[in-house]
Amino acid sequence: MEKFWLIVQREYLSRVKKKSFILTTLLTPFAFALFFVVVFYILSYEGDKVLNIVVLDEAGLLEDRNIPSAKDGSIHFIKSTASLDTLKSQTEREKYSGVLQLPIVRNIKSNDYTITYYSETNPGLEDVSKIESAIKSVVKDYKMDKLQLDKEQLKYIETKVTLDPDPLDETKEDNSSFSGVVGAMLGMIMGMLMYFVVIIYGMMVMRSVMEEKTNRIVEVMVSSVKPFQLMMGKIIGVGGVGLTQLLIWAILIPLMYIGAAFIFGIDPEAMNTVAIDGQQVDMDDMEAKVMMFMAELGNMNWWKIIPLFVFYFLGGYLLYASLFAAVGAAVGDDLGESQSLSMPIMIPIVIAIYIMVTVIRSPDSSLALYSSIFPLFSPIVMPGLLAFDPPGWQIAISVVLLIGGILFFTWLAARIFRIGILLYGKKIGFKEIGKWMFRSM
């Protein structure tokens, strides 16, 4: 057992002391902070060009009303009674940015209305959206006047419908309609985190085995420890490196985020409006949704979610890392060969991601049930379902089968590892690996 922990210690320390590990661990939070700053300024950029658009009103839409300018000041509308040719010539002399022609409304009941914009350069997508939205508002008022509709009464037609789920059993906790959205978002984050951890650190185990096999270091190591101990030592050592890196990032990324906001004077609350269909929409409603989101997070059963997530995190890593270690032992320094042999391991991981994305939209489906208890899928699918509070029996079956899957695939990987780790100079295929699985010890 002492030799086993020496292997774990060696795998762990040899990686955390590397300059590449230190630089990656420290620079990644800095990169996130830089990304946050750049994205903030990009989204905050409103452009430095103001459009002064002259409007030729052939339909009489503007007889007793004006077109509202864009709230951000990027577009101003100017009414004119001059001819189209005159306005075009004035635009060519850069008196106006463009000419907007409003044709006659021939059918008051038609839902289509095409306007024409003349300019030297085509307007941007955002400008097009703002112009269309402004004219849409004017046409709406024009039609309401022509049809003699009461504007105040029409406001009562717009009704916001909210679904409020209520359990049949009054003793159960009442859920809000927002809980499904929160569950889907949380499930997606947890599932994607599992996906990246399995891929990144599983591959790291495979590369570690390949390097030591190529350098013949493993020949010295297996003379002192059993192949199974060597394999598990590498898996646990690399897993410890991954946990260390994730813990450091969990601390540094929020600190870098706060520091970047302070240094660059970024105030997210200052961005209290967003543009939707060219209209500046107040963010008060969005702030209310954020508060509802935080409230739903507080209502989650974290005492169950966190321990189970850690279990699936470790279980998924142990299961797939053992398979990646077996592939690393079966191949030499041929990277192409390792990619072909690791393909059967990658396929269930990728399938699990697609299943997870599907089942968070329908957490009570048969697909969600069977994929959450299948050992090759459950480390990614079940974390995505935890926010939806799956029944206890489903979780119990999933846990038992995952433990069984870990034992089985670790045993299977060990049989491949013990033969492949000392085999050199031979191209290995799936047929050869299949023989190793059933060869007597």
N, C-alpha and C positions, 0 to 999 in steps of 0.2 A: 504493500500500500504506500510505503514511503517513496518508492521509485515512481509510482504513479503520480504522486503530488509533485515530485521533482520535474516530471515531464510537463505537468500543468504550469508550474512556476516558470519553467524555461520558455514555454510557448507564450506565456503572458508577458513576461519581462522583456523577452527578445523583441517584442512588437511595440510595447508601450514606450520603450527607450529609443526607438528609431526616430530619426529626424522627420521622416515622412509622416509618421503617426502624429507627432507633436504639431507639425505644421498644419496637417489636415484638420486636426481637432481644434486648433486655435483659429485657423483662418476661415473655416466654414461658418462660424457665427458672424465673423466680420463680413463675409460674403453675403450672408442673409441680411445684415444691417445695411450694407451698401445697396443690395437689391431693393430693400424697402425704401431707402432714400430716393433712388433713381425712379422707381415706380411712382412714388408720391409726387415727384416733380413732373413726371410725364403726364400723370392724370390731372395734375393741377394746371398744366399748360393750356391756356385758352386761346392761344394764337395772338399774333400782333397785327393782324389785318382787319380793318373795319370796312364792311360793305355798305355803301350808300346806294340803295336800289331805288330807281325811279319807277313808279307804277303807272301804267296806262290802263285806266279803268273803263273798259268798253262795256262792262256789264252793269255799271252803276252800283256796284257793291259798296262803294265808299262815299255815297252821297251824304249820308248822315253818320258815318262812322270812320274810324281810322284803323290802320293795321298796326297792332302793337309792335314796337321794336323789341328785339331780343333783350332779355333781362340782363345778359352779360355785356350788353353794349356792342356786340360784334356785328349787328345788322340794324340798319336804319332804313325805313321805308318813306319815300317822298312821293306824294301825289302830284300828277301833272295832267294837263289837258292838251299838251302839244301832240303832234302827230308822231307816229311810230318812227318815220324816217328822221325826223328832227331829233328825237330822243336817242336814236342809234348814233347819229353824228355827234351828239354831245357826249355820248359814252365813249366814242372813239377818241375824243379830245380829253378823255379822262375826267370829265366833270362828274360822271356817275360811274359806279362799278358795274352796273348792268341795268337792263330794262326788263321789267316784269309785266307781261301782257295778260290781262284778265279778260277772257272772251265772254260773250253774252251767255247767260245761263238759259239754254233753250228748253230744258225740261226740268221743272222745279222738283219733280219726283225722282230724278235720276241720282244715283249714288256716285257717279263718276264725273269728275270735273278736271280738265286738263288745262294747265296754265303754261305759258311759254316764257323762257328766260333767255335774253340775249346778252352775251358778254364776250370779251376777248378770251377769257379763260374759263374753263368749267369750274363751277363751285364744288367745294368739298362735300363729302357725305353729310357731315354735321350741318353745314350751311343749307344743304338741300332739305334736310329734315326740319330745320328751323323755319325755312320759308314755307314749306308745305303745311306745317302745323299752324303758322300764323294765318295763312289763307283759309285753311280749314275752319278756323274759329270765325273768320269774317263771313264765309259762306254759310255757316251754321246760323249765325245771327240773321243774315239776309233771308234765308229760307223760313226761319221762324216768324219774321215780320210778314213775309208774303203769305204764309199760311195762317197768319193771325193766331199763333200759338202763344200761350202765356208762359214766359220764361221761368217765372217763379214756380208755377205748378209742374213744369217739366222737370225741375230739379228733384221732385219727389219720386220720379220714375226710377232714377238710379238707386238701386238697393244693393247693399253689401250683404252677402249671405255667408254666414260662418257656421261650420259644422262643429257641434259640441258633443264629442263621444261621451256616453254615460254608461257605466257597467250595469248589467242586470242585477248583480249582487250589490246591494247598497253598502255592504261592509267593506267592499274593495275601494281602493283609492281612485278618485275621479281623475281622468286624464283630459288634458286640453287638446284641441285640434292641432296645436303646434308641436305636440310630442312626436308625431310621426316624422316631421321635418327634422327635428333635433336628432331623433334616433337614426335617420338615414345619414345625416352629416357625420355624426359620431361614428357610426358603423363604417362609413367609407374611410374615415381617417384611420381607424384601428385596423381595418383590413389591409389598406395600402401600406401602413407601417409594417405589418407582419410580412407582406410581400417583399418589401425592400430589404428587411433584415434577413430573411431566408436566402434571398439571392446574393446579397453582398457578402455576408459572413459565411454562408455555405461555400461560395466560390473561394473565399479566403482559405478555408480548410483544405479544399482540393488543391489549390496552388501550393500550400505549405507542404503537403504530402509529396506533390510532384517535385518540388525543389529538393527536398531531402533525399528522395529516391534517386534523382539525377546526380546529386553530389556524393552519393554512396554513404552519406552520414547515417542513414537508416540501418545499414548493415551492422554498425557498431551498437546502435541503440537496441536492436532486437536480440542482441546477444545477452542483454541484461534484463530486458522486460519482455513480457508477452506482447504479441502483435495487438491483441485486444486492448491492453492497457495503453499501448502507444497511440492507438486510434482514439480512444476515449480521452486520453490526456490532451491530444491536439484539439479535439472538439471542445472540451471544457475550457482549455486555455484561450483559444480564439474567441469562444463565447464570452469569456471574461473581458477580453479586449473590447468586444462590441458593446457590452454593458457599460464599461468604463467610458467609452466614447459617447454613448447616448446620454449618460448621466451628466457628463461635462457639457454637452450641448444643451441639455434641459436647463442648466443653470446659466450658461453664457449667452444663449440666443435671446432670452428675455432681457438680460442686462444690456446687451448690445442694442437691442431694439429701443429700450428706454434711453440709453446714452445717445443714439443717433437722433432720436426725436428732440432731445435736449440741445445737443450741439448745433443742429441745423435749424432749430426753432420751428420744428414741425408740430403743428397742432391739428390732429385729426378732426377735432370738433369744429375747426374753422371751415371744413368742407361740409357745410350743412345743407348743401343743395346738390342735386345731380340732374343731369340732362336726360330726359326720357322722351323720345319722339320730338326732340327739339324744344321741349318745355322744361323749365327749371322747376323741379318738384321739391317741395319742402321735405326735409329728412325727419321731421317729427315722428311720422308714422314708422319710419325705419328704426328710429331710436326706441320706439315702443316695442318693435319686434325684437330688437336686441335685448331689451329687458325681459321679454317673454322667453327668449332663448336662454338667458342666464338663469331664469327661474326654473325652466325645465331641466337644465343641467343640475341645478340644486336638488330637484326631485328624483334624479336618477339614483338607483340603488348602487352607490359606489362601493359599498362593502362587499357586494357580490361581483360587480364588474371588474374592479381592479385585481383581486386575487385570481379570478378566472382568466383575465387577460394575461397576467404574468404566467399562469400555468400553460396557456396555449402558446404564449411567446416562447417559453423554454421548451415545451414539447415539440412545437413545430421546428424549432432550431435543431434539437437533438435528432429528430427523425430525418430531416433532409441533410443535415451536416454529415451524418453517418453515411448516407448514400453518396454524397460528394466526396467524402474521404475514400470510399471504396473505388470510385472512379479515378481519383488521384493515384491510388495504389496500383490500379490496373494499367495505367498508361505511363509512358516515360516523359520525355521532353517535347513530344509532338503535341502542340496546342490544338491542331486540327482534329487529331484523334480524340483528345479530351472533350472537345465540343460535340463531336458526334456521339460519344458514349454518355455525355451528360444530358443529351436531348430528352431521353425518356424521363429524367428527373424534372426537367423544366416544363414538360407538357402538363402534368397535373397542377403545377404551381400557376401556370398561365390560365388553365381552365378554371381553377379555384377563384382567380380574380374576376373572371367574367361571371361566374356563378354568384359571387359575393355582390357584384354590382346589380345583378338581377334580383336576388332574394331580398335585398333591403327595400325593394319596392313592393315585395309581397312576402313578408316574413312568416306568414302562416301557410305557405304553399308546401306541396309535397317535395319540391326541389329543395326548399330550405331545410326541411326535416332530414332528408337522406344525405344531402351534402354536408350538413353540420355534424353528422355522426360518422362519416367516412373518414378514416384517419389521414388520408392524403389530402383531403380538402378541408377538414375541420379546423386546422390551425389558422386558416385564413378566413373561412366562411363564418365560423362560430363567433369570433371576436366582432364581426360585423353585425351579428344578430343580438349580442348581449344587451344593447341599448333598448331592444324591443321586449326584453324580459321574457325569454323563452321558458317553457315549463320546466320544472325541476327534473322530471324523468328524462327529458330530452338532453339536458345538460349532463345528467349522470351517465347515460348511455354513451354520449360523446366522449366524456372523460375516460371511461373504462376502455372504450375502443381505441382511443388515442394512446393510452398507456400500453395496451396490447400491441398497437402498431409500432410504437417506439421500440419495445422489446424485440418484436419480430424483425423489423428492418435493421436494427442495430446488430442482431445476431446474424442476419443475412449479409450485412455489409462486412462484419468481422470475418466471415468465411472467405469473402472475396479479398479482403485486405491481407489476411495472413499468407495467401499464396502470391497475390500480385505485387506485394511490397518488395519481394526479393527476386522478381522475374524481370530479366533484362533482355533486350535485343530481339523481342518477338512482338509482332503486331497483334494486338488483342481485339477480338470481336465479341459480339453478343453471345455467339455460340460457345466460345471458350469460357466466358464469364458464367454462363449457365451450368457448365460442367463443374466449375469451382464451387458453386452453391451446394451441390449434392455430393461432393467428394468427402470421403470419411476423414475425420480429424486425425 
